[in-house]
Amino acid sequence: MGKGDQGRLYAVNVVHEIRPGAGRQTAIDKRPATGRIEVGTLGLSGDTQCDRRYHGGPDKALYAYATEDAAWWAKRLDRDIPPGLFGENLTTEGIDCTHALLGERWRLGADVVVEVRMPRSPCDNLSLRMGIPAFHKEFSASRRVGAYLAVLTTGSVAAGDLVTIEHRPTHEVTVANWVGRRNPEHARRLLDSGEDLAPDVRRTALRLVRKRS
């Protein structure tokens, strides 16, 4: 096992309070839970998504964010960034969410297996949560947006569980590569990889390749 192949769950976060959002309610207020939390194909037990058009579903069952990226924001904003502040379900330590490959698979603890499906596309609810106008645009521009995960094998997780990378695709396209202005070459690599891409990722990749040809 190489360097960076294993980390841990620093915190497991579920919704604390449903709040008014930007024209709709939001479940972005997530805070650390205690004990073991069941993980299903649509996410954590005790959690919810308010706007199912843009949040939730099998390809966005869980949202992971790294303590290392949170520390970068804490320094940049000169404020504390506690687990769950960005609305993540899983706060990781020692696992690079920003440079995780699309299609990378992680084992959480003994039972749960998840797959990195796509980067987060933040909306203005994140700006409201942070109390910083247009912060979601700055968040996206940083490319430190975290990763949406699909649940391949259900089970339970708790803070302190090991996170082990079990599979890395060969296409070399990372979460950060797929944020904002995407590269047609990355799109071609994804399509040629044979990986099971999230439908949104596949549609975008096909559009980029066709536009280039």
TORMIDO-482392 format. One record per residue: residue in three letters; x, y, z of N, C-alpha, C in turn. Coordinates in steps of 0.1 Angstrom, whole numbers, padded with zeros to 4 digits, always signed. Layout:
BEGIN
AlaXYZXYZXYZ...
This chain:
BEGIN
Met+0009-0012+0000+0000+0000+0000+0009+0012+0000Gly+0007+0021-0009+0015+0033-0011+0011+0045-0002Lys+0019+0055-0002+0016+0067+0006+0003+0073+0001Gly-0006+0077+0010-0018+0083+0006-0029+0074+0003Asp-0026+0060+0004-0037+0050+0001-0046+0048+0013Gln-0043+0054+0024-0051+0051+0036-0052+0064+0044Gly-0064+0066+0049-0066+0077+0059-0077+0073+0069Arg-0084+0082+0073-0095+0079+0083-0107+0089+0082Leu-0118+0085+0087-0129+0094+0088-0127+0102+0101Tyr-0125+0115+0099-0124+0124+0110-0137+0127+0117Ala-0148+0127+0109-0161+0129+0114-0171+0124+0104Val-0183+0120+0109-0194+0116+0101-0206+0126+0105Asn-0211+0133+0095-0220+0144+0098-0234+0142+0091Val-0244+0145+0099-0258+0144+0094-0265+0158+0097Val-0276+0159+0091-0283+0172+0092-0287+0175+0106His-0284+0187+0110-0287+0192+0124-0301+0199+0124Glu-0303+0208+0113-0315+0216+0113-0318+0220+0098Ile-0330+0218+0094-0334+0223+0081-0336+0238+0082Arg-0330+0245+0073-0330+0260+0073-0335+0266+0060Pro-0340+0278+0061-0344+0285+0049-0331+0287+0040Gly-0332+0285+0028-0321+0287+0019-0324+0298+0009Ala-0317+0297-0002-0318+0307-0013-0331+0304-0021Gly-0342+0308-0016-0355+0305-0023-0360+0291-0021Arg-0354+0283-0012-0358+0270-0009-0352+0265+0004Gln-0357+0255+0010-0351+0250+0023-0338+0243+0019Thr-0329+0242+0029-0316+0236+0027-0313+0227+0040Ala-0306+0216+0037-0301+0207+0047-0286+0208+0049Ile-0280+0219+0045-0266+0221+0045-0260+0221+0059Asp-0269+0224+0069-0264+0225+0083-0262+0211+0088Lys-0250+0205+0086-0246+0192+0091-0236+0193+0101Arg-0237+0184+0111-0228+0184+0123-0225+0169+0127Pro-0213+0168+0134-0209+0154+0137-0219+0146+0145Ala-0220+0133+0141-0229+0124+0148-0220+0115+0156Thr-0226+0109+0167-0218+0100+0175-0222+0085+0172Gly-0213+0076+0175-0217+0062+0173-0216+0058+0158Arg-0220+0046+0155-0220+0041+0142-0233+0045+0135Ile-0232+0049+0122-0243+0054+0114-0244+0045+0102Glu-0256+0040+0100-0259+0032+0088-0258+0039+0075Val-0252+0032+0065-0250+0038+0052-0258+0030+0042Gly-0268+0036+0035-0275+0030+0025-0271+0035+0011Thr-0278+0030+0001-0274+0035-0013-0278+0049-0016Leu-0286+0055-0007-0290+0069-0009-0284+0078+0002Gly-0275+0073+0011-0268+0081+0020-0269+0076+0034Leu-0266+0085+0044-0265+0082+0058-0279+0082+0064Ser-0281+0072+0074-0293+0072+0082-0293+0085+0090Gly-0305+0092+0090-0306+0104+0098-0303+0116+0090Asp-0299+0115+0078-0296+0126+0070-0307+0128+0059Thr-0307+0139+0053-0317+0142+0042-0311+0152+0032Gln-0318+0153+0021-0315+0164+0011-0328+0170+0008Cys-0329+0183+0008-0341+0191+0006-0345+0192-0009Asp-0335+0194-0017-0337+0197-0032-0332+0185-0040Arg-0340+0175-0042-0336+0163-0049-0332+0165-0064Arg-0336+0177-0069-0332+0179-0083-0316+0181-0084Tyr-0310+0186-0074-0296+0189-0075-0288+0182-0064His-0294+0177-0054-0287+0170-0043-0293+0156-0042Gly-0285+0147-0037-0290+0133-0035-0290+0125-0047Gly-0296+0113-0045-0296+0103-0056-0284+0094-0055Pro-0283+0083-0062-0272+0073-0060-0259+0078-0063Asp-0257+0088-0073-0244+0093-0076-0239+0104-0066Lys-0248+0109-0058-0245+0119-0048-0250+0115-0034Ala-0249+0102-0031-0254+0096-0019-0246+0102-0007Leu-0233+0104-0009-0225+0110+0002-0216+0121-0004Tyr-0213+0130+0005-0204+0141+0001-0192+0141+0010Ala-0180+0140+0005-0168+0139+0013-0159+0152+0011Tyr-0154+0156+0023-0145+0168+0022-0133+0165+0032Ala-0121+0170+0028-0109+0166+0035-0106+0177+0045Thr-0101+0173+0057-0096+0182+0067-0085+0191+0062Glu-0077+0185+0053-0066+0193+0047-0071+0205+0039Asp-0081+0203+0031-0087+0214+0024-0094+0224+0033Ala-0101+0218+0043-0107+0227+0053-0097+0236+0060Ala-0085+0231+0063-0075+0238+0069-0070+0250+0060Trp-0069+0247+0047-0066+0257+0037-0076+0268+0037Trp-0089+0265+0038-0099+0276+0039-0098+0283+0052Ala-0095+0276+0063-0095+0282+0076-0084+0293+0076Lys-0073+0290+0070-0062+0300+0069-0065+0311+0060Arg-0072+0308+0048-0075+0318+0039-0086+0328+0044Leu-0096+0322+0051-0107+0330+0056-0105+0335+0071Asp-0094+0331+0077-0091+0334+0091-0103+0331+0100Arg-0108+0319+0099-0119+0315+0107-0118+0299+0109Asp-0125+0295+0119-0126+0280+0121-0135+0274+0111Ile-0131+0262+0106-0139+0254+0097-0142+0241+0103Pro-0152+0239+0111-0155+0227+0118-0160+0216+0109Pro-0160+0204+0112-0166+0193+0104-0180+0196+0101Gly-0184+0194+0088-0198+0196+0084-0201+0210+0080Leu-0193+0220+0082-0196+0234+0078-0199+0235+0063Phe-0192+0228+0055-0195+0229+0041-0206+0220+0036Gly-0213+0213+0046-0224+0204+0042-0219+0190+0039Glu-0207+0187+0042-0202+0173+0039-0207+0163+0049Asn-0210+0151+0044-0213+0139+0053-0201+0133+0059Leu-0190+0132+0051-0178+0126+0056-0167+0136+0056Thr-0161+0138+0067-0149+0147+0068-0137+0137+0069Thr-0129+0137+0059-0118+0128+0059-0105+0134+0063Glu-0095+0125+0067-0082+0130+0071-0072+0120+0064Gly-0062+0125+0057-0052+0117+0050-0057+0111+0037Ile-0069+0115+0032-0074+0111+0019-0076+0123+0011Asp-0070+0124-0001-0070+0136-0009-0083+0136-0018Cys-0093+0143-0013-0106+0144-0020-0104+0153-0033Thr-0096+0163-0032-0094+0172-0044-0088+0165-0056His-0078+0156-0053-0071+0149-0063-0075+0135-0064Ala-0086+0131-0059-0091+0118-0061-0095+0116-0075Leu-0094+0104-0081-0097+0102-0095-0112+0099-0096Leu-0118+0103-0106-0132+0099-0109-0133+0084-0111Gly-0141+0077-0103-0141+0063-0104-0132+0056-0093Glu-0125+0064-0085-0117+0058-0074-0126+0052-0064Arg-0123+0040-0059-0131+0034-0049-0124+0033-0035Trp-0132+0036-0025-0127+0036-0011-0135+0026-0003Arg-0127+0019+0006-0134+0011+0017-0134+0020+0030Leu-0146+0021+0035-0148+0028+0048-0150+0018+0059Gly-0141+0017+0068-0142+0008+0079-0141-0006+0073Ala-0149-0016+0079-0148-0030+0074-0157-0033+0062Asp-0169-0026+0061-0179-0030+0052-0182-0021+0040Val-0182-0008+0042-0188+0001+0032-0177+0003+0021Val-0182+0002+0009-0174+0006-0003-0181+0017-0010Val-0173+0028-0013-0179+0039-0021-0170+0042-0033Glu-0176+0049-0042-0169+0053-0054-0170+0068-0057Val-0159+0074-0060-0159+0089-0063-0166+0090-0077Arg-0176+0098-0077-0184+0100-0089-0182+0113-0096Met-0181+0124-0089-0180+0137-0095-0177+0148-0084Pro-0172+0159-0088-0170+0170-0079-0183+0177-0075Arg-0183+0184-0064-0195+0192-0060-0196+0204-0069Ser-0208+0208-0072-0211+0221-0079-0218+0229-0069Pro-0212+0238-0061-0218+0245-0050-0228+0255-0055Cys-0239+0257-0047-0249+0267-0050-0248+0278-0040Asp-0257+0288-0041-0256+0300-0032-0261+0296-0018Asn-0266+0284-0015-0268+0280-0002-0255+0279+0006Leu-0244+0276+0000-0231+0276+0006-0227+0290+0010Ser-0230+0300+0002-0227+0313+0005-0235+0318+0018Leu-0248+0314+0018-0256+0318+0030-0251+0311+0042Arg-0247+0299+0041-0242+0291+0052-0229+0298+0058Met-0220+0303+0049-0208+0309+0053-0209+0323+0057Gly-0221+0330+0053-0222+0344+0055-0213+0352+0047Ile-0209+0347+0035-0200+0355+0026-0207+0355+0012Pro-0210+0367+0008-0217+0368-0005-0208+0362-0017Ala-0215+0354-0025-0208+0348-0037-0197+0338-0033Phe-0197+0334-0020-0186+0324-0016-0186+0312-0025His-0198+0307-0029-0198+0295-0037-0190+0296-0050Lys-0189+0308-0055-0181+0310-0067-0166+0309-0064Glu-0162+0315-0053-0148+0314-0048-0145+0299-0045Phe-0154+0292-0039-0152+0278-0035-0150+0270-0048Ser-0158+0272-0058-0157+0264-0070-0144+0268-0077Ala-0140+0281-0077-0128+0285-0084-0115+0279-0077Ser-0116+0276-0065-0105+0270-0058-0102+0256-0062Arg-0112+0250-0068-0112+0235-0071-0111+0226-0059Arg-0111+0232-0047-0111+0223-0035-0126+0221-0031Val-0133+0214-0039-0148+0213-0038-0153+0200-0031Gly-0144+0191-0029-0148+0178-0023-0154+0169-0034Ala-0158+0157-0030-0162+0146-0039-0175+0141-0035Tyr-0184+0139-0045-0196+0131-0043-0193+0116-0045Leu-0199+0108-0037-0197+0094-0037-0209+0086-0039Ala-0208+0075-0046-0219+0065-0047-0216+0054-0037Val-0226+0048-0032-0224+0037-0022-0225+0023-0030Leu-0214+0016-0031-0215+0003-0038-0218-0008-0028Thr-0213-0007-0016-0216-0018-0006-0221-0010+0007Thr-0232-0014+0012-0238-0007+0024-0232-0013+0037Gly-0235-0006+0048-0230-0011+0061-0231+0001+0071Ser-0221+0003+0079-0221+0014+0088-0207+0020+0090Val-0207+0033+0094-0195+0040+0095-0195+0048+0108Ala-0183+0051+0113-0182+0060+0125-0169+0068+0124Ala-0168+0079+0131-0156+0086+0132-0144+0077+0136Gly-0133+0078+0130-0121+0070+0134-0120+0058+0125Asp-0130+0054+0117-0128+0043+0107-0118+0046+0097Leu-0110+0036+0093-0101+0037+0083-0107+0039+0069Val-0101+0047+0061-0105+0049+0047-0094+0043+0038Thr-0096+0033+0031-0086+0027+0023-0090+0027+0008Ile-0080+0033+0000-0083+0033-0015-0080+0019-0020Glu-0090+0013-0027-0090+0000-0032-0088-0001-0047His-0091+0010-0054-0090+0010-0068-0088+0024-0073Arg-0078+0025-0082-0076+0038-0089-0077+0036-0104Pro-0085+0043-0111-0086+0042-0126-0073+0047-0132Thr-0071+0043-0145-0058+0047-0152-0059+0060-0160His-0072+0066-0160-0073+0078-0169-0067+0091-0163Glu-0064+0091-0150-0057+0102-0143-0065+0115-0143Val-0078+0114-0144-0087+0126-0144-0092+0127-0129Thr-0089+0138-0123-0092+0140-0109-0105+0149-0107Val-0109+0149-0095-0121+0158-0091-0117+0172-0095Ala-0105+0177-0092-0101+0191-0095-0101+0193-0110Asn-0097+0183-0118-0097+0184-0132-0111+0187-0138Trp-0121+0182-0131-0135+0182-0137-0143+0193-0131Val-0137+0203-0125-0144+0215-0120-0142+0227-0130Gly-0153+0234-0132-0152+0246-0140-0150+0243-0155Arg-0140+0250-0160-0137+0248-0175-0129+0235-0177Arg-0136+0226-0183-0131+0212-0185-0123+0210-0198Asn-0113+0202-0197-0104+0199-0208-0110+0188-0217Pro-0111+0190-0230-0116+0179-0239-0107+0167-0238Glu-0094+0169-0236-0085+0157-0235-0089+0149-0223His-0092+0155-0212-0097+0148-0200-0110+0140-0203Ala-0118+0147-0211-0131+0140-0214-0128+0128-0223Arg-0119+0129-0232-0116+0117-0240-0110+0106-0232Arg-0101+0109-0222-0096+0099-0214-0106+0092-0206Leu-0116+0099-0201-0127+0093-0193-0135+0084-0202Leu-0138+0088-0214-0147+0080-0222-0139+0067-0227Asp-0126+0068-0229-0118+0057-0233-0114+0047-0222Ser-0117+0051-0210-0112+0044-0198-0120+0031-0196Gly-0132+0031-0200-0141+0019-0197-0147+0019-0184Glu-0144+0030-0176-0150+0031-0163-0165+0034-0164Asp-0173+0031-0154-0187+0034-0153-0188+0048-0148Leu-0190+0057-0157-0191+0071-0154-0205+0075-0149Ala-0205+0085-0140-0218+0091-0137-0225+0096-0149Pro-0238+0095-0151-0245+0100-0163-0241+0115-0166Asp-0241+0123-0156-0238+0138-0158-0224+0139-0163Val-0215+0131-0158-0201+0132-0163-0200+0127-0177Arg-0206+0116-0180-0206+0111-0194-0212+0120-0204Arg-0223+0126-0201-0229+0136-0210-0220+0148-0213Thr-0214+0153-0202-0205+0164-0204-0193+0160-0212Ala-0187+0148-0209-0176+0144-0216-0179+0142-0231Leu-0190+0136-0234-0194+0134-0248-0196+0147-0255Arg-0202+0157-0249-0204+0170-0255-0190+0177-0258Leu-0181+0176-0249-0168+0182-0251-0160+0175-0262Val-0161+0162-0263-0154+0155-0274-0160+0158-0287Arg-0174+0159-0288-0181+0162-0301-0178+0176-0305Lys-0177+0185-0295-0175+0199-0299-0161+0201-0304Arg-0151+0193-0299-0137+0194-0304-0135+0188-0318Ser-0143+0178-0321-0141+0171-0334-0147+0178-0345
